[in-house]
Amino acid sequence: MSAFKDANYWYFIPTLVVIFISHWFRAWRWQFFIKEIKKIPVSTLFSATIIGYMANTVLPAHLGEVFRANVVGNRSEVPTSAIFATIVIERIADILSLLLIMVLTLFVFPFPDWVIESSYVFFLLVVGIFTFLILLKVRYERTMRFARIFLRILPERLAAKIEELIEAFVDGINGLKRKSDYIVILILSILIWALYALSFHLISHAFNLFELYQLSPISSLVLLVITTVAIIVPSSPGYVGTYHFLCKISLAMFKVPGPLGLSYAIIMHALTTYGVAIVGIFFAWREGLSRLRTKKEISATNY
């Protein structure tokens, strides 16, 4: 494709830097959710985060998150289920952030109906989970009595594991005891998503899209919102295909031709997924692959 030949590759380096800084902020934010369980260095959480992203490139349905929890569990000698619960809380914060970005962007850009309808589903799901977590925080015993009514229909072992996860969720919520914790988490969330948007902005410059198609700065936010659907919804390993399709149709909204949009998607996906995966392989080697238990062992001992 001629787009690859004409692209300014110098933009790829700062894009990678921005991506890794965003992941460092993510690890820092994660520390606030996990601190009630145990004080864990940000460097350990960063390493686990990158390993998790690396695993997601070869495993479907976000199973890399299990490896991410397992790395921290092994390093800190904390049950993997407790760590995994904080990851779920973190993902809830991500979806809330994404919905907020979308609402703000709607004031200046009309999203397609299918994007808006998808956001309704995410919104209802998050509100339901968020409400349940808040009730657990303020009325734990009463909420658990209600939850156990539904758990009775499940096999006893599965019900016990779910109740264990719920208790771990409560530990993650209770870790945020000071108002300043919420403020720092909000600031870090803003920085994380701003850096994600900046990475799209830089690659748009690499392909000279702002000059060729008079893209507005809001295009980076539109790309961010729509392509994140490919990441949130469980899909193929590395989000191959889904990510490229959504990125291509997002750029088409700004009159960017399909072949050029696909070239953009390939580069963006390679940097954000495989660029991170290469570093993840190094971190996994450093951790010692023998310390990373198999999925079967994880399932037998923690879930």
C-alpha positions as CSV (number, residue, x, y, z in Angstrom):
1,M,0.0,0.0,0.0
2,S,1.3,3.4,-0.9
3,A,0.1,4.8,2.4
4,F,2.8,2.8,4.2
5,K,5.4,4.3,1.9
6,D,4.2,7.8,2.4
7,A,3.7,7.6,6.2
8,N,6.1,9.5,8.5
9,Y,7.5,6.8,10.6
10,W,9.1,9.2,13.1
11,Y,5.6,9.6,14.7
12,F,5.7,5.9,15.7
13,I,8.3,6.4,18.4
14,P,6.4,9.1,20.4
15,T,3.2,7.0,19.9
16,L,4.8,4.0,21.6
17,V,6.2,6.2,24.4
18,V,2.7,7.7,25.0
19,I,1.2,4.2,25.1
20,F,3.6,2.9,27.7
21,I,3.1,6.1,29.8
22,S,-0.6,5.4,29.7
23,H,0.0,1.9,30.9
24,W,2.2,3.1,33.8
25,F,-0.6,5.5,34.9
26,R,-3.0,2.5,34.6
27,A,-0.8,0.5,37.0
28,W,-0.6,3.5,39.3
29,R,-4.4,3.8,39.4
30,W,-4.6,0.0,40.0
31,Q,-2.5,0.4,43.1
32,F,-5.3,2.4,44.7
33,F,-7.8,-0.4,44.1
34,I,-5.5,-3.0,45.5
35,K,-3.9,-1.2,48.5
36,E,-6.5,-2.5,51.0
37,I,-5.5,-6.0,50.2
38,K,-1.7,-5.4,50.1
39,K,0.7,-2.6,49.3
40,I,2.2,-3.6,46.0
41,P,4.8,-1.5,44.1
42,V,3.6,0.2,40.9
43,S,6.5,-1.4,39.0
44,T,5.1,-4.9,39.8
45,L,1.6,-3.8,38.7
46,F,3.0,-2.3,35.5
47,S,4.9,-5.5,34.7
48,A,1.7,-7.5,35.3
49,T,-0.3,-5.2,33.2
50,I,2.0,-5.5,30.2
51,I,2.1,-9.3,30.6
52,G,-1.7,-9.3,30.6
53,Y,-1.8,-7.3,27.4
54,M,0.8,-9.6,25.9
55,A,-1.4,-12.7,26.8
56,N,-4.4,-11.0,25.3
57,T,-2.7,-11.1,21.9
58,V,-2.8,-14.9,21.8
59,L,-5.8,-15.7,24.1
60,P,-9.5,-14.9,23.4
61,A,-12.1,-13.3,25.7
62,H,-9.6,-11.2,27.7
63,L,-8.1,-14.3,29.4
64,G,-4.9,-12.2,29.6
65,E,-6.5,-10.6,32.7
66,V,-6.2,-14.0,34.4
67,F,-2.4,-14.0,33.8
68,R,-2.2,-10.4,34.9
69,A,-3.9,-11.3,38.3
70,N,-1.7,-14.4,38.6
71,V,1.5,-12.5,38.2
72,V,0.6,-10.1,41.0
73,G,-0.7,-13.0,43.1
74,N,2.6,-14.9,42.8
75,R,4.7,-11.8,43.5
76,S,2.7,-10.7,46.5
77,E,1.4,-14.0,47.8
78,V,-2.2,-12.8,47.6
79,P,-5.0,-15.0,46.4
80,T,-5.5,-14.6,42.6
81,S,-9.2,-14.2,43.1
82,A,-8.7,-11.1,45.3
83,I,-6.4,-9.6,42.7
84,F,-8.8,-10.4,39.8
85,A,-11.7,-8.7,41.7
86,T,-9.7,-5.4,41.7
87,I,-9.2,-5.8,37.9
88,V,-13.0,-6.0,37.4
89,I,-13.4,-2.8,39.5
90,E,-10.8,-1.2,37.3
91,R,-12.6,-2.2,34.1
92,I,-15.8,-0.8,35.5
93,A,-14.0,2.5,36.0
94,D,-12.8,2.3,32.4
95,I,-16.3,1.8,31.0
96,L,-17.6,4.7,33.0
97,S,-14.8,6.9,31.6
98,L,-15.5,5.7,28.1
99,L,-19.2,6.5,28.4
100,L,-18.4,10.0,29.8
101,I,-16.1,10.7,26.8
102,M,-18.8,9.6,24.5
103,V,-21.4,11.8,26.1
104,L,-19.1,14.8,25.9
105,T,-18.2,14.0,22.3
106,L,-21.8,13.7,21.3
107,F,-22.2,17.4,21.7
108,V,-19.9,18.0,18.7
109,F,-20.1,14.8,16.7
110,P,-23.2,12.6,15.9
111,F,-22.2,9.0,16.5
112,P,-23.9,6.2,14.4
113,D,-27.0,4.7,16.0
114,W,-25.3,1.3,16.6
115,V,-22.6,3.0,18.7
116,I,-25.2,4.8,20.8
117,E,-27.2,1.6,21.2
118,S,-24.1,-0.3,22.3
119,S,-23.4,2.5,24.9
120,Y,-26.9,1.9,26.3
121,V,-26.1,-1.7,26.9
122,F,-22.7,-0.9,28.5
123,F,-24.4,1.9,30.6
124,L,-27.1,-0.4,32.0
125,L,-24.6,-3.1,32.7
126,V,-22.2,-0.8,34.5
127,V,-25.0,0.9,36.5
128,G,-26.3,-2.5,37.7
129,I,-22.8,-3.6,38.8
130,F,-22.0,-0.2,40.3
131,T,-25.2,-0.1,42.3
132,F,-24.6,-3.6,43.6
133,L,-21.0,-2.6,44.7
134,I,-22.3,0.5,46.4
135,L,-24.9,-1.5,48.3
136,L,-22.2,-4.0,49.3
137,K,-20.2,-1.1,50.7
138,V,-23.0,0.6,52.7
139,R,-25.3,-2.4,53.5
140,Y,-23.0,-5.5,53.2
141,E,-25.0,-8.0,55.3
142,R,-28.4,-7.1,53.9
143,T,-27.1,-7.1,50.3
144,M,-25.3,-10.5,50.8
145,R,-28.5,-12.1,52.2
146,F,-30.3,-10.9,49.0
147,A,-27.5,-12.2,46.8
148,R,-27.4,-15.6,48.5
149,I,-31.0,-16.1,47.4
150,F,-29.8,-16.2,43.8
151,L,-26.6,-18.1,44.6
152,R,-28.7,-21.0,45.9
153,I,-29.7,-22.0,42.3
154,L,-26.0,-22.5,41.4
155,P,-23.8,-25.5,42.3
156,E,-22.4,-25.2,45.8
157,R,-18.8,-24.9,44.8
158,L,-19.5,-22.2,42.2
159,A,-21.7,-20.3,44.6
160,A,-18.8,-20.4,47.2
161,K,-16.3,-19.0,44.6
162,I,-18.7,-16.2,43.6
163,E,-19.2,-15.3,47.2
164,E,-15.4,-15.2,47.6
165,L,-15.1,-12.9,44.7
166,I,-17.8,-10.6,46.1
167,E,-15.9,-10.4,49.4
168,A,-12.8,-9.5,47.4
169,F,-14.7,-6.8,45.5
170,V,-15.7,-5.3,48.9
171,D,-12.0,-5.2,49.9
172,G,-11.2,-3.3,46.7
173,I,-14.0,-0.8,47.4
174,N,-13.1,-0.4,51.0
175,G,-9.6,0.4,50.0
176,L,-10.8,3.8,48.8
177,K,-11.4,5.4,52.2
178,R,-10.2,8.9,51.6
179,K,-11.8,11.4,49.3
180,S,-8.3,12.2,48.0
181,D,-8.2,8.6,46.7
182,Y,-11.2,9.2,44.4
183,I,-9.7,12.5,43.2
184,V,-6.4,10.8,42.3
185,I,-8.2,8.0,40.5
186,L,-10.3,10.5,38.6
187,I,-7.2,12.4,37.5
188,L,-5.3,9.3,36.5
189,S,-8.3,8.1,34.5
190,I,-8.4,11.4,32.7
191,L,-4.7,11.1,31.9
192,I,-5.0,7.5,30.8
193,W,-7.8,8.2,28.3
194,A,-6.2,11.5,27.2
195,L,-3.0,9.6,26.3
196,Y,-5.0,7.0,24.4
197,A,-6.6,9.8,22.4
198,L,-3.1,11.4,21.9
199,S,-1.8,8.2,20.4
200,F,-4.6,8.3,17.7
201,H,-3.8,12.0,17.1
202,L,-0.1,11.2,16.5
203,I,-0.8,8.4,14.0
204,S,-3.2,10.7,12.2
205,H,-0.2,13.1,11.8
206,A,1.9,10.2,10.6
207,F,-0.5,9.6,7.7
208,N,-1.0,13.4,7.2
209,L,-4.7,13.0,7.6
210,F,-5.2,16.5,9.1
211,E,-4.0,18.2,6.0
212,L,-5.4,15.7,3.4
213,Y,-8.9,15.4,4.9
214,Q,-9.1,18.4,7.2
215,L,-9.7,16.2,10.3
216,S,-10.7,18.0,13.4
217,P,-9.1,17.3,16.8
218,I,-12.4,15.6,17.8
219,S,-11.6,12.8,15.3
220,S,-9.1,11.2,17.8
221,L,-11.9,11.0,20.4
222,V,-14.3,9.4,17.9
223,L,-11.7,6.8,17.0
224,L,-11.0,6.2,20.6
225,V,-14.6,5.6,21.5
226,I,-15.5,3.4,18.6
227,T,-12.3,1.2,18.5
228,T,-12.5,0.7,22.3
229,V,-15.7,-1.3,21.7
230,A,-13.4,-3.9,20.0
231,I,-11.3,-4.0,23.2
232,I,-14.1,-4.1,25.8
233,V,-16.2,-6.8,24.0
234,P,-14.6,-10.2,24.2
235,S,-13.4,-11.1,20.7
236,S,-10.6,-12.8,18.8
237,P,-7.0,-12.9,20.3
238,G,-5.5,-9.4,19.9
239,Y,-8.8,-8.0,18.7
240,V,-7.6,-8.8,15.1
241,G,-10.2,-8.0,12.5
242,T,-12.7,-6.3,14.9
243,Y,-10.3,-3.5,15.7
244,H,-9.3,-3.0,12.1
245,F,-12.9,-2.9,10.9
246,L,-14.1,-0.4,13.5
247,C,-11.0,1.8,13.0
248,K,-11.6,1.8,9.2
249,I,-15.3,2.8,9.5
250,S,-14.5,5.4,12.1
251,L,-12.1,7.1,9.7
252,A,-14.7,6.7,6.9
253,M,-16.9,9.1,8.8
254,F,-14.3,11.7,8.2
255,K,-14.1,10.9,4.4
256,V,-10.8,8.9,4.8
257,P,-10.7,6.3,1.9
258,G,-11.0,2.6,2.9
259,P,-7.5,1.5,1.9
260,L,-5.9,4.4,3.8
261,G,-8.1,3.8,6.8
262,L,-7.1,0.1,6.8
263,S,-3.4,1.1,6.7
264,Y,-4.0,3.4,9.6
265,A,-5.7,0.6,11.5
266,I,-2.9,-1.9,10.8
267,I,-0.2,0.5,12.1
268,M,-2.2,1.6,15.2
269,H,-3.0,-2.0,16.1
270,A,0.6,-3.1,15.6
271,L,1.9,-0.4,17.9
272,T,-0.7,-0.7,20.6
273,T,-0.9,-4.5,20.6
274,Y,2.3,-6.1,19.2
275,G,4.6,-3.3,20.3
276,V,3.3,-3.8,23.9
277,A,3.4,-7.6,23.5
278,I,7.1,-7.6,22.7
279,V,7.8,-5.9,26.0
280,G,5.4,-8.2,27.7
281,I,7.4,-11.2,26.5
282,F,10.5,-9.7,28.1
283,F,8.6,-9.1,31.4
284,A,7.2,-12.6,31.4
285,W,10.7,-14.0,30.8
286,R,12.0,-11.8,33.7
287,E,9.2,-13.0,36.0
288,G,10.2,-16.6,35.2
289,L,7.7,-18.5,33.1
290,S,7.8,-21.3,35.6
291,R,6.1,-19.0,38.1
292,L,3.2,-18.3,35.7
293,R,0.8,-21.1,36.5
294,T,-1.3,-22.6,33.7
295,K,-4.9,-21.8,33.2
296,K,-5.8,-25.3,34.5
297,E,-3.9,-24.6,37.8
298,I,-5.5,-21.2,38.1
299,S,-8.9,-22.6,37.7
300,A,-8.3,-25.3,40.2
301,T,-6.9,-23.1,42.9
302,N,-8.6,-19.7,42.5
303,Y,-11.8,-19.9,40.6
